[in-house]
């Protein structure tokens, strides 16, 4: 499974290099699939319980370079907009949670980190690249999809967060 995810991460990186930041996101429609996952710290998190907030679901892996590059940026966005009703759920897809825990000792984040060790939630969201980010509005509807990461994508994230918070 890890080898498959490494290939997926590589393909996602290659794809992200071909796409400019302005074209990095895709609009989505429909309800976000509900899920409950174990949190790295604190109680389990259920997506449906976050209705009323704008939620960024970021699927990541400890071995994924673009994920590592993006993580501090996501933490900054979380800190900046959390008082306005925004949260980030960092969904780690490593089969062994110890790999994620080692990484999180190096790079501390304030947002909830959840474990999807069997990739069940990743399959619900059709994750095909690492990282993959889905923006969910206050009503629980998927609005934007980002596959991969390269510098500049955070500009899209910021604009989308502001748009969804204002609604």
Secondary structure by P-SEA (a helix, b strand, c coil): caaaaaaaaaaaaaaaaaccccccbbbbbcccccbbbbbccccccccccccccbbbbbbbbcccaaaaaaaaaaaaaaaaccccbbbbbbccccccaaaaaaaaaacccccbbbbcccaaaaaaaccccccbbbbbcccccccbbbcccccaaaaaaaaaaaaaaac
